Amino acid sequence: MDKPAPNSSEIVEEAYIILLQLGGRRFLAMTGANQLLAAGRTATNPNPWLRMNLRRNEAGVNRLKITLMPTDTYTVEFYHQQLVDCEAVITRKQTFDLVYGEDLPGLFTSVTGYDTHL
């Protein structure tokens, strides 16, 4: 028997946990990250993720996607996405696997140059 699809509150809760690992609202205020988008667990997507837009930074990336893996670690992707002839083109992609929650703020700072807290 298939597991029922998650409701919107479960998706929000999983995304909020990922955001809290980064520093929560303080992270958003300090970094200028915006336009958060989340996906919860489904039959076709077993790993919940949180994506956000980033302001200009040292790495030249404008997107961050953090995916919770079954090992209770994260896969973190920084990349630059733009539309070219109505097609999304991804460049400057940096992927980090097996990142623990407590290491997310430090990784963010090392890639973008932005502090995540005062």
N, C-alpha and C positions, 0 to 999 in steps of 0.2 A: 504494500500500500504506500502510495506516494505521500510525502509530507506536504501539508497545505502550504500555499504561497504565503510569504510573510506579509503582515499588514504594514501600513505606513509607519505605525509607531515603532515596530521592530526595526525597520530600516533607519529611522531617525535615531533610535537608541544606539545601534551599531556605529553609525556615522559620528554620533556625539562622543562615543568612547574613543574613537580615533582622534577626533578633534581635541579631546581632553588630554590625550597622550602628548599632543603638541603644545598644549598650554591653554586651550580653551579660548575664551573671548579675548584674553590678554594677547594671545598669539595673533588673533585677527587684527587687533588694534595696532600691535607693534609692527607687523609685516605688511599690512595693507592687502592681505589676501581677501578675495571676494568671490562671488558667484559659486558658492559651494554646491556640489551635485553629489548625490550618494546613490549607491545601489546595494540592496540587501541580498541575502541568500535566496536563490531560486534553484529550480531544477537544472537550468542551463548555466547559472552563475553561482557556484558553491562558495565563492569568496567575496564577502562584502568589501566595498571600497568607497573612498571619499576622494573627490577631485575638486580642485580649486584653481582659480586664476591668480597669478602672481604679478606684482608690479615689476618694473625694470630692476635688474639685479646683475651681479658680477658674472653669472654664468650665461646670461642672455636667454634664460628660459622664461616662459610665461604660463606654464601649467605644472601642477603637482598632482600626482595620483598616488594614493596610499592604499594598498590592498592588504587585508588581513588574511594570512595564509593558515592552513590547517595546523601548522606547527606552532601557532600562537606567536608568530613573528610577522613582520611586515615586509612587503616588497614595495619599494619607494621608487617612483619614476618622475624625473624632472625632464621636461622637454619644451621645445618651442613649436607651437602649432599656428599655422596661418592658412587662410583659404587662397588657393591659386586656381583660377578657372573653375570655381565652385567645388573644388576638391580639397579636403584637409591634407596638408603637407606637414609632416612632423620631422623636425631637425633637432640637432643638439641634444639628443636623448641620452640621459644618464640613468642607469638602473642599478639599484642597490637591493640585494636579496638578504634575507635572514637578519633584518634589522629589529632589534628589541624596542619595545615602547619607550623605555627610558632614554634610548639613543636617538629618537626622532628629532628632538630640538637641536641637538648638536650637529646632526647630519644636515638639517635644514640650514643652519648657520654656516657650516663649512662650504656648502654649495652656493648659496645665494649671497652670503655676506651680511644678512640681516639677523639681528638678535631677536630671539623669540620672547624675551622677558627683560624687565629692567634690572 
